[in-house]
Structures are given as C-alpha cells and as structure tokens.
Amino acid sequence: MSKIRPLPDLLISQIAAGEVVERPAAALKELVENSLDAGAGEIRVDLEEGGVRLIRVADDGQGIAAADLGHALARHATSKIASLADLEAVASMGFRGEALASIAAVARLALTSRETGGGHAWRITAADGRVGAPEPAALGRGTVVEVRDLFFNTPARRKFLKTVATEYGHCEEALRRAALARPAVAFELRHNGRVAWRLPRQGAGERAVALLGEEFETAARTIDEAAGGLRLTGLAGLPAYSRAGRDAQYLFVNGRYVRDKLLGHAVREAYRDILHYNRHPAYVLYFELPPAQVDVNVHPAKTEVRFRQGQAVHQFVFHVLERALGRVAPSRLEGEGSVALPDVTPAPAPTLPPQGGWSQQVMPLRAAEPRSYYAMVADALAEPAQAAGSEAMPPLGYAIGQVGGIYILAENDHGLLVVDMHAAHERILYEGLKAALAEGRLAAQPLLIPLVFQASALEMATATEHATMLAQMSFEISVASPTHLAVRAVPAMLAGADAERLAREVLQDIHAFGASQALTARRDEMLATLACHGAVRAHRRLTLPEMNALLRDMEHTERADQCNHGRPTWFQLTLADLDRMFMRGK
C-alpha cells in the first residue's frame, strides 16, 4: 500500500497560509496590495481586536466582474501575470494568486465588488475551504473584503498570536508602509470604530512628514539622483535624528517595501562614518530601476528581492547617500526670512601640515583666512567684517569668543553659531587621516626620545604580530624589553597627542578586530579612534585666529556637521530665535 498520497485541498491552502498569513498584519498587507493593484485612489481599513476579529479593506478601484469572483478565491489564479516573461518583468504588488485563497482557508471571508461600468455589485463568501456562489449585493464602486475570526479553524496558529495591542501595532505598521509607498493614494485607518489616522492624497515629502513627523523632515537631507536607469529619491535623516532601533527605516524598490540585505548594507556603509555604532539612521528611500532588473519572486511575503546587477546597485545607492550626507547643508544656516546661502562644495581634505601637525599645543592657521582680520582680532567683530570689504561672510562666520573652554561662539549672516570645538576638530582630523591613508601620504613623525611604557603580554604580542599593519598607519612600536614597548613614531597629524594613550588604543583595537584582514575592514574605526584622541581637548583656551582656522577647516571638510560618533558639531541661533528668547516685539 502506498504511503504517499495527495493532501486535501483545504490542507494545502492552510499550509500555504502559513507562509503568506502569519498574523493579521500579513493578511492586511495582501489585501491592501490588491487594492493598490486595482488602481485604488482611496483605501479605508477597519480593524477589530487588532485585526483578529475583523479586517475590512474597502477601495474605489476598478472592481471584479461577477464571472471572476470565484477565480479570485482559487489558488494560483491571478490577472496580473500569464507567462514566465510576465513574471520576470512584473510591476504589480501581487502576482502569485495565493493571498485570498490562503486567507479564506483560515478565516471567514466575504468579497463584495462592483466592476467599473457594472450594473450592480456581487458578493461571494468562503469559510473552512467552502466557497459559495456569487450573489447580487449593494456597493457603489470598487471592492470590499471582510476577513473575520482569523485562524478560527486552526487554533494552534491562533494561540501564537500576541496581545491585541501588539497585533494592532503590526497592522498599523503594515498600512504605514503601504501609505509611504503610495502617497498619491488616500488612506484611512479605524480600530474598534475609532479613527486612528486619515491621510489625504499628497506628495512623497508630505506623506513622510505626516507619518514620521516634522522633526524628521527638518533633520533630513532630500535625495533625488539618477544614473544608468537607476534612481534614488526620498529623505535621509541626519545623525542628530538617529534612533535606538530600526523603527524609522523605510526602503522601497519600485514602490514595494523591502528588507533587502544588499541595499541595507549600502545604506549602513553610507552612514558608517557619521553615526555612533549603537544608533540607527532614519530614512524613507525610494529606489527605482527597470522591473526586469530585479527579481521579486524570492519569498512568499515579497519583502526580499534579488538584483541582476547587485554590485552596480550597491555602489549607486552607497555613493548617492554618501554624497548627500557629506555635503554642507545651507538649510541649517537659514533662519526665518533669511537669504539662503549658496551650497559649499566640499574641498579636498586639509593638506597635511609639516612636521608636528595639529596638536594639543598648536593649531595651524589656514592661508585662506584674511590677513586683515588678524590685524584686528582684539577689536569688535564689526571691524574684521569692515576690513574684509566686499568679501562675503563665510558660512560659519567669524569667531567672537569661547565658552567654558568647550564651545566656540561665532557670528555669521544669520545670527549666532555655537560650535563644539572638540567634535569639529575630530571630524577634520578624521577626514584628513582617511584621505592621507588612501593617498599614501600619511606621514610618520619620529619621536625625538622614544616613549617607553610597561605593556601587557597581550599588547606585546599584538605589537609584534602586526608591525606591518602598524607601519601602514605610520606607527612604529617595537619591543624594548620583555615587559615594555617603545613608541618611536606616530602619525604626523597626531604628533602632539598622548603617544602612550594612542599606542594602547591602537593595540587594543587591533586585538579586538583580530587578523589583518579583519583589521583592514575596520581601518576607518581605528582612524576615528586616533582622530578622537588627537583632537583639541575641552577646556583648552584657543586664540581667535585658532578658532577661525577651525571654522574655515570645517567649511572645507566633508561631513563637518557631525563628529565621528554622529553628534552635531554646531548649532545655529538665528536673530529671530534670539528675538523670541528675549521677547522682543512682545
């Protein structure tokens, strides 16, 4: 007797439902995608008990003909593809023909629809694998799908559902993703009879603000670049708006929300230099490419994709975001009613200074600083501005003093600027170290007297095993005795820093990152550590020329808005802000 036998149709559908409908939010996603594919301009969602008791999705789309209602509830029946060629270039949200059948296998489903131009609507019901006959119904236009008592016939599945609040949260997030994907469509969400939110038809930027808040918009860079058939648009949040979790990350490929490893890696790499390691960026990004260049038939939930030219896609997304996050943002300098400053094109990293470099004792002055200014550094700010004559005020203005040995105060065309001098100098040093290392010009500064310090056995072994890697970073650390190491040279840019502390930090990082191959991949993190320890320290008094030299270097350094850990380096207080503080005009 054969032990292999075909499964009942109901069981097949219930197995399929396990992949497609894992919780109410998954069913909601499938139903909303059907509405979008039907050309809906408005979608209304009603939920009860987090979607477990009821999910109702009503749209004003093109509707379904009475003759097709039965097919709509059959497995692998769809109007969206008819051949392999259609699948390879599919542009619709759905295409498998499994969703309604899978939902109907684990819930009580009613489908009411009126085809555009039809005399009246038709209704069909399904429950426990049994599909009824279409019946006339009343409906003005579009389609209404009601899903009641999800998993009523599969109690083992139902007991794995979470609380009502949790399931509702997942449903709301699923609808939020759909609303961000299609801002030209109006959405309404009701839960237990109460309106949760209502969104009119709007632009992509307006939709992002409506769902993520105005704070996100003000702390984000606008993205819109295209090349070679690829296009990336949307909003990328600056590090100041970073999050503890990944709750504000939305990435869409041809209008479809995805969680793609390749794209995710490209985004993380773009943020790597400006975001603290335990923080996460916020973004709403729309990536578009020809449908034939991406395979969306990878996973039943359709949230994973595969690109035919993955490397090109990765590089495009990475470089677009890197440029956008690295450019100077004039908007941060603009106050209400002020004149927008022209964008400042980032210049190459500052040229490495001669022997000695930047240090805790001396900060070199840039030749670009007007000499006429330094002749009057002790006078009021109005005098250097007058001495500059027709020269335009630089974006970050001129220094007027220091507060607490930590912050630089400067005046520009818009008001008062407050700069964290350590954070700003750290970014300048870091970008300089990266550029110097990449161009092979990271000079070493031999110490006149080698610094000898007592080292642990681990530090001794690390220095010996990785001497070549240390030399590439302009460190010379050798064994002075069985228990001591000698620092004989450090990077010239960091010549004034604490040599022992730098040596211990770099050895600790090498040990933590492991072999040279892993170290190479983490080289930027090590350079960031060096920059942090080499940057000017808090409570050090700077002269006005030193402060202005720092401001000028900030203006010509990429990503100068944030330090290496993602913290802001400066804030602008406009004249309007100051007027409000002092209640002028009240």
KAMOSUL-V245064 format. One record per residue. RES is the residue in three letters. SS is DSSP state (2 for helix, 1 for strand, 0 for the rest). Layout:
res & ss
RES & SS
RES & SS
//
This chain:
res & ss
MET & 0
SER & 0
LYS & 0
ILE & 0
ARG & 0
PRO & 0
LEU & 0
PRO & 0
ASP & 2
LEU & 2
LEU & 2
ILE & 2
SER & 2
GLN & 2
ILE & 2
ALA & 2
ALA & 2
GLY & 2
GLU & 2
VAL & 2
VAL & 0
GLU & 0
ARG & 0
PRO & 2
ALA & 2
ALA & 2
ALA & 2
LEU & 2
LYS & 2
GLU & 2
LEU & 2
VAL & 2
GLU & 2
ASN & 2
SER & 2
LEU & 2
ASP & 2
ALA & 0
GLY & 0
ALA & 0
GLY & 0
GLU & 1
ILE & 1
ARG & 1
VAL & 1
ASP & 1
LEU & 1
GLU & 1
GLU & 2
GLY & 2
GLY & 2
VAL & 0
ARG & 0
LEU & 1
ILE & 1
ARG & 1
VAL & 1
ALA & 1
ASP & 1
ASP & 0
GLY & 0
GLN & 0
GLY & 0
ILE & 0
ALA & 0
ALA & 2
ALA & 2
ASP & 2
LEU & 2
GLY & 2
HIS & 2
ALA & 2
LEU & 0
ALA & 0
ARG & 0
HIS & 0
ALA & 0
THR & 0
SER & 0
LYS & 0
ILE & 0
ALA & 0
SER & 0
LEU & 2
ALA & 2
ASP & 2
LEU & 2
GLU & 2
ALA & 0
VAL & 0
ALA & 0
SER & 0
MET & 0
GLY & 0
PHE & 0
ARG & 0
GLY & 0
GLU & 0
ALA & 2
LEU & 2
ALA & 2
SER & 2
ILE & 2
ALA & 2
ALA & 2
VAL & 2
ALA & 0
ARG & 1
LEU & 1
ALA & 1
LEU & 1
THR & 1
SER & 1
ARG & 1
GLU & 0
THR & 0
GLY & 0
GLY & 0
GLY & 0
HIS & 0
ALA & 1
TRP & 1
ARG & 1
ILE & 1
THR & 1
ALA & 1
ALA & 1
ASP & 0
GLY & 0
ARG & 1
VAL & 1
GLY & 0
ALA & 0
PRO & 0
GLU & 1
PRO & 1
ALA & 1
ALA & 0
LEU & 0
GLY & 0
ARG & 0
GLY & 1
THR & 1
VAL & 1
VAL & 1
GLU & 1
VAL & 1
ARG & 1
ASP & 0
LEU & 0
PHE & 0
PHE & 0
ASN & 0
THR & 0
PRO & 2
ALA & 2
ARG & 2
ARG & 2
LYS & 0
PHE & 0
LEU & 0
LYS & 0
THR & 0
VAL & 2
ALA & 2
THR & 2
GLU & 2
TYR & 2
GLY & 2
HIS & 2
CYS & 2
GLU & 2
GLU & 2
ALA & 2
LEU & 2
ARG & 2
ARG & 2
ALA & 2
ALA & 2
LEU & 2
ALA & 2
ARG & 0
PRO & 0
ALA & 0
VAL & 0
ALA & 1
PHE & 1
GLU & 1
LEU & 1
ARG & 1
HIS & 1
ASN & 0
GLY & 0
ARG & 1
VAL & 1
ALA & 1
TRP & 1
ARG & 1
LEU & 1
PRO & 0
ARG & 0
GLN & 0
GLY & 0
ALA & 2
GLY & 2
GLU & 2
ARG & 2
ALA & 2
VAL & 2
ALA & 2
LEU & 2
LEU & 2
GLY & 0
GLU & 2
GLU & 2
PHE & 2
GLU & 2
THR & 2
ALA & 0
ALA & 1
ARG & 1
THR & 1
ILE & 1
ASP & 1
GLU & 1
ALA & 1
ALA & 1
GLY & 0
GLY & 0
LEU & 1
ARG & 1
LEU & 1
THR & 1
GLY & 1
LEU & 1
ALA & 1
GLY & 1
LEU & 0
PRO & 2
ALA & 2
TYR & 2
SER & 0
ARG & 1
ALA & 0
GLY & 0
ARG & 0
ASP & 0
ALA & 0
GLN & 1
TYR & 1
LEU & 1
PHE & 1
VAL & 1
ASN & 0
GLY & 0
ARG & 1
TYR & 1
VAL & 0
ARG & 0
ASP & 0
LYS & 2
LEU & 2
LEU & 2
GLY & 2
HIS & 2
ALA & 2
VAL & 2
ARG & 2
GLU & 2
ALA & 2
TYR & 2
ARG & 0
ASP & 0
ILE & 0
LEU & 0
HIS & 0
TYR & 0
ASN & 0
ARG & 0
HIS & 1
PRO & 0
ALA & 0
TYR & 1
VAL & 1
LEU & 1
TYR & 1
PHE & 1
GLU & 1
LEU & 0
PRO & 0
PRO & 2
ALA & 2
GLN & 2
VAL & 1
ASP & 1
VAL & 0
ASN & 0
VAL & 0
HIS & 0
PRO & 0
ALA & 0
LYS & 0
THR & 0
GLU & 0
VAL & 0
ARG & 1
PHE & 1
ARG & 0
GLN & 0
GLY & 2
GLN & 2
ALA & 2
VAL & 2
HIS & 2
GLN & 2
PHE & 2
VAL & 2
PHE & 2
HIS & 2
VAL & 2
LEU & 2
GLU & 2
ARG & 2
ALA & 2
LEU & 2
GLY & 2
ARG & 0
VAL & 0
ALA & 0
PRO & 2
SER & 2
ARG & 2
LEU & 2
GLU & 0
GLY & 0
GLU & 0
GLY & 0
SER & 0
VAL & 0
ALA & 0
LEU & 0
PRO & 0
ASP & 0
VAL & 0
THR & 0
PRO & 0
ALA & 0
PRO & 0
ALA & 0
PRO & 0
THR & 0
LEU & 0
PRO & 0
PRO & 0
GLN & 0
GLY & 0
GLY & 0
TRP & 0
SER & 0
GLN & 0
GLN & 0
VAL & 0
MET & 0
PRO & 0
LEU & 0
ARG & 0
ALA & 0
ALA & 0
GLU & 0
PRO & 0
ARG & 2
SER & 2
TYR & 2
TYR & 2
ALA & 0
MET & 0
VAL & 0
ALA & 0
ASP & 0
ALA & 0
LEU & 2
ALA & 2
GLU & 2
PRO & 2
ALA & 2
GLN & 2
ALA & 2
ALA & 0
GLY & 0
SER & 0
GLU & 0
ALA & 0
MET & 0
PRO & 0
PRO & 0
LEU & 0
GLY & 0
TYR & 1
ALA & 1
ILE & 1
GLY & 1
GLN & 1
VAL & 1
GLY & 0
GLY & 0
ILE & 0
TYR & 1
ILE & 1
LEU & 1
ALA & 1
GLU & 1
ASN & 1
ASP & 0
HIS & 0
GLY & 1
LEU & 1
LEU & 1
VAL & 1
VAL & 1
ASP & 1
MET & 2
HIS & 2
ALA & 2
ALA & 2
HIS & 2
GLU & 2
ARG & 2
ILE & 2
LEU & 2
TYR & 2
GLU & 2
GLY & 2
LEU & 2
LYS & 2
ALA & 2
ALA & 2
LEU & 2
ALA & 2
GLU & 0
GLY & 0
ARG & 0
LEU & 0
ALA & 0
ALA & 1
GLN & 1
PRO & 1
LEU & 1
LEU & 1
ILE & 1
PRO & 1
LEU & 1
VAL & 1
PHE & 1
GLN & 1
ALA & 0
SER & 0
ALA & 2
LEU & 2
GLU & 2
MET & 2
ALA & 2
THR & 2
ALA & 2
THR & 2
GLU & 2
HIS & 0
ALA & 2
THR & 2
MET & 2
LEU & 2
ALA & 2
GLN & 2
MET & 0
SER & 0
PHE & 0
GLU & 1
ILE & 1
SER & 1
VAL & 1
ALA & 1
SER & 1
PRO & 0
THR & 0
HIS & 1
LEU & 1
ALA & 1
VAL & 1
ARG & 1
ALA & 1
VAL & 1
PRO & 1
ALA & 2
MET & 2
LEU & 2
ALA & 0
GLY & 0
ALA & 0
ASP & 0
ALA & 2
GLU & 2
ARG & 2
LEU & 2
ALA & 2
ARG & 2
GLU & 2
VAL & 2
LEU & 2
GLN & 2
ASP & 2
ILE & 2
HIS & 2
ALA & 2
PHE & 2
GLY & 0
ALA & 0
SER & 2
GLN & 2
ALA & 2
LEU & 2
THR & 2
ALA & 2
ARG & 0
ARG & 2
ASP & 2
GLU & 2
MET & 2
LEU & 2
ALA & 2
THR & 2
LEU & 2
ALA & 2
CYS & 2
HIS & 2
GLY & 2
ALA & 0
VAL & 0
ARG & 0
ALA & 0
HIS & 0
ARG & 0
ARG & 0
LEU & 0
THR & 0
LEU & 2
PRO & 2
GLU & 2
MET & 2
ASN & 2
ALA & 2
LEU & 2
LEU & 2
ARG & 2
ASP & 2
MET & 2
GLU & 2
HIS & 0
THR & 0
GLU & 0
ARG & 0
ALA & 0
ASP & 0
GLN & 1
CYS & 0
ASN & 0
HIS & 0
GLY & 0
ARG & 0
PRO & 1
THR & 0
TRP & 1
PHE & 1
GLN & 1
LEU & 1
THR & 1
LEU & 2
ALA & 2
ASP & 2
LEU & 2
ASP & 2
ARG & 2
MET & 2
PHE & 0
MET & 0
ARG & 0
GLY & 0
LYS & 0
//
